Amino acid sequence: MITGPPRGMRDFYPEDARLKNWLFGLWREVSESFGFEEYDGPVVEAEELYIRKSGEEIVGQLYNFEDKGGRRLALRPEMTPTLARMIIAKGASLPRPIKWFSIPQCFRYERMSRGRKREHYQWNLDIVGVEDVTAEAEVIAAAAEFLRRIGLGKDDFRVFLSNRRLLAALLKCRGLADDKFAGVCLVIDKKTKETDEALRAMMGEIGLSPEMVERIFEVLQIRTLEEAERVLLDAGAPIEALQETRRVFDCLSFYGVEDFCQFDISIVRGLLYYTGPVFEFYDFERKFRAICGGGRYDNLLESYGGERITAVGLGFGDVVITEILADKGLLPSFERKLDFVVIPFSENERKVATELSQSLRAKGKRVSTLLEAKKLRKALADADRAGAEKVAIVAPDELAVGRVVVRDMLTGEENAVPIGEVC
Amino acid sequence: MITGPPRGMRDFYPEDARLKNWLFGLWREVSESFGFEEYDGPVVEAEELYIRKSGEEIVGQLYNFEDKGGRRLALRPEMTPTLARMIIAKGASLPRPIKWFSIPQCFRYERMSRGRKREHYQWNLDIVGVEDVTAEAEVIAAAAEFLRRIGLGKDDFRVFLSNRRLLAALLKCRGLADDKFAGVCLVIDKKTKETDEALRAMMGEIGLSPEMVERIFEVLQIRTLEEAERVLLDAGAPIEALQETRRVFDCLSFYGVEDFCQFDISIVRGLLYYTGPVFEFYDFERKFRAICGGGRYDNLLESYGGERITAVGLGFGDVVITEILADKGLLPSFERKLDFVVIPFSENERKVATELSQSLRAKGKRVSTLLEAKKLRKALADADRAGAEKVAIVAPDELAVGRVVVRDMLTGEENAVPIGEVC
């Protein structure tokens, strides 16, 4: 007897589905208000779409398998490779910039700990073909707008923003070899999960000297863009990446969201394909994992064999935000709602009851007809539990004079209403 | 370089996604108007949920695999087992009857022929816990209502309805052993795809004599419920199944959909769990595969270890109906639509352009802001292609007097409007 879903996956009973639809509805609403178009792709993709130079957690956690035809496939762990593949397939026929969104279910075969799941739904926003960091500001502003609409304000979340190009420039000033940078990013990304000791050990494992490791930790002490600028200027290093980062903040201020945002040199993201500005949203107290995150990826499309097109993306999962809303008591109630339950007094009244139900549906009402006779008292209790606003009782005496009894379930008031006037 | 989805699976570019959302939106609308509640389950389930006594096409086409933990899993081929599992898990705590719907993506590892796919989305409607065939009439009426809303009428489709209990009674009259009935159903289900010769051969393979096979073909010649009744009465056989089938038609007439519906003894459905009334919708000319189908299943929940609860279900795929709509020229156009494109004349106007965009969004408008400077002529052409109704141009001269130029993209009319009055 199997009663549960596979380990790490979720069933959505009606009240869970209502919550999901509420989130998805707001994601769609915000996406469309920013002019993004929805797209979708297969939940299963060729495994090679996800096999990259490695080191990334996501590749180690791939939910992969072989199909009956011997093809190596994987449940998608993220949407960006599908996006890249789809854009490459259309080539120059897609007008740029491309502003697309999607709400895919994504899978990771993780150790099951701390209530983590093996799937989540993830709102993806991507802007492809805009070199300017106006694109970063746009996706951050859209995510902030979504948070506003679900009831989170200034004191509930913060956006931490950095720039891989800036971090690379700073670390280069301190002597880090270019070819070590990607590995260092993957270690720094673990900063909130691991102790400094553990991070030092990991840096040692990728071949860094203890002195180099200390210099990296010094760079991670940088708190402001001004400090970062001083380090670069002192070393005579180029400051383009710094200026680019400053411009992200300027653009964010145009959207009125700069108050939520702060520079944090330790934000790098766990995916190797990011190349520029990167960001993560957290709840204000940082009690939860990241709400969402994203950044600039310049080379992903090229790496799949397409032309080089720069892009900015954001991924926003359904699990963490739901935990935060629940924690703050901000989850609305997701009760079942019906406009009418129509109750035939006996099978003799079924025809009229069904016709009445159909005419109410034609008026846009949500109507459930009692499909099998039961005691009136029981039928009314069931209708109440089903969230019915009104109940229409089709009974022989009233029907003889062309009427049905309409009961307001909130007040308990009952009226015999001409059958054509029920509404 | 991978540019396509896995074989048999679909990418949904924005215009495909708009079509999908249109279908799903109408499915949801109709489901809710009939008082169904949405639920959802995992796209991957334990393989054993689908392993049944066999013979069914669906089991042979299972998209199954082993995960890293050695678990046998499968991409769901249909939703009913998930529904059954979820209902069993909640036991008596779920108020009956249960009226649930879902729009899962389902997978079959089929031979790739005639443009068939390995996945489709399938609207599922199920009523659990209603013994009366009012439940069959309800799901059929809901599907008919959906077809009406997408623009199909009386001359576009027909519902073919039968009853496995009735067929069993008729075949028993003609000497068929009870234990051969399930196998015979699976052969009859192939009636539209195979020649009579092939069907005869298949019946031989399950151990039926040539005489028995001919008698089955005679039963399949029955055209009306009256004929069926005569056969049963002549044999002194019970006629409950006949009366039950008649009542389905009576109940359908209460919904005003009886004109679409006709008795067809050869409708059996390809799944072994059906036990009573079964039905399939086809386009009027039967040029396409079934639009949707379903029926009564009495024993599925019990077979998973739950209590015995009767249920009625309907599955309605997205592929065939889309083909039919396209064939009839009834597919609406799914163009991109934007209310506004906001164009800053240069980077100096970006702040105002962004603020204007945000204020239009706050008024519920879908707004795309030009994220990177381009020639005005090019920007206008892009806005037109993106389906913009209006364009707001934020240019220095007008801005100096607090105005922006609003262009109606349909008429080409341009006006300098005070910035707070753009709408």
Interface residues (C-beta under 8 A of the other chain):
Chain A: M1 I2 T3 G4 P5 P6 R7 M9 R10 D11 F12 Y13 P14 D16 A17 R18 K20 N21 E32 S33 F34 G35 E37 E38 Y39 D40 G41 P42 V43 V44 E45 A46 E48 L49 Y63 F65 E66 D67 K68 G69 R71 L73 L75 T82 R85 M86 I88 A89 K90 P95 P97 K99 W100 Q105 F107 Y109 E119 I127 V130 E131 D132 T134 A135 E138 A141 E145 C251 S253 F254 Y255 G256 Y304 G305 R336 L338 V341 R350 K351 T354 E355 Q358 R361 G364 K365 R366 V367 S368 T369 L371 E372 D382 R385 A386
Chain B: M1 I2 T3 G4 P5 P6 R7 M9 R10 D11 F12 Y13 P14 D16 A17 R18 K20 N21 E32 S33 F34 G35 E37 E38 Y39 D40 G41 P42 V43 V44 E45 A46 E48 L49 Y63 F65 E66 D67 K68 G69 R71 L73 L75 T82 R85 M86 I88 A89 K90 P95 P97 K99 W100 Q105 F107 Y109 E119 I127 V130 E131 D132 T134 A135 E138 A141 E145 C251 S253 F254 Y255 G256 Y304 G305 R336 L338 V341 R350 K351 T354 E355 Q358 R361 G364 K365 R366 V367 S368 T369 L371 E372 D382 R385 A386
